[in-house]
Amino acid sequence: MEYNQKQVGNIFNINREIVDRQEAKEEKERDDQSNTALTILSVLCFFSAMIDGNDYLSTLDWLIPAGVLDIILKGVFPITMIGILLYVLKKLYGRSK
């Protein structure tokens, strides 16, 4: 009787582990799908912000000298935007597994 109870307990524990692994796998798949969707949205937002930012900065030619404005539009602004995009992607995919 005691042996049978141990075997039933072992079977129950094995079944519970199988179910837990399946649930973890399904949750990881859902997370991966969410991360992919967020990445696509982030990239789209990135390009939209890039275009809007360039348009806005180019209207400031009366305030900022032409040489400085060129440096901002061709150097500082794109690098900053790429840095923001990389930060978002790191937050999405950079977590330890």
N, C-alpha and C positions, 0 to 999 in steps of 0.2 A: 504494500500500500504506500509506504513512504517513498519507495523507488518510483512508483508511478506518479506520485505528486511532484517529485523532482523533475521527471520527464515532462510533465504537463507545464511546469514552471519554465523549463528550458524552451519548450515550444512557444509558449506565450512570449518570452523575452525575444526569441528570434523573430517572431512575427512582428513584434513592436519595433524592432530595429529595421526590419524591411520596410514597414510603413513609414517610419521616420526618414529613412533614406529617400523613399519615393517622394515624400512631401518636400524634403530639402531640395531634391532635383527639380521638382515642379516650381518651387519658389525661385530657384536660381534662374530657370528659364523665363519666368515672369519678369524678374529683375533685369535680365539681359534684354528682353524686348522693350522694357521701359527705358533702359539706358540707351538703346539704339534710337528710340523715338526722341528722347531728350537731346541726343547728339545731333540728330538731323535738325531739330528746332534750333539748337545752339548755333549750328553752322549757318542756317538761314538768317537768324538774328544777327550773326556776326557780319554777313555781307550787307544786310540792310543797314546796320549801324555804320558800316564802313562808307556806304554810299551817302547816307544822310550826313554823316560827319564831314565828309569831303565837301559836300554841297554847302554845308553851313560854314565851314572854315574858309571856303573860297569866297564867301560874301564879306569876309572881314578884311578884304584887301585895302579898304580905306583906313583901317586901324593898324594893321600889321604890315611892315615893309615887305616888299615882294620877295626878297631873298629869304627872309625869315619864314614867310608863308610857304615858300617852296620846300624849305627844310621840314616844316611841320607836316605838310601834306604828303611829302614823299618819304619821310624818314620816321619822325617821332610818332605821328598818328598811326600809321600802319603797324609799327612795331608794338605800340601799346595795345592796339586791337588784337593782334596775334597773341600777345601775352594774355589778354583776357580770355580768348578762345582756348588757349592751352590750359589755363587755370580751370576753366569749366570742364574741359575734357579730363583733366587730372582728377577733379572732384568726382566725376562720373565713373571713371575706370581705374583710378589710382588707389583705390582702397585695397587693403590686404585681404587675401582670400583664405 
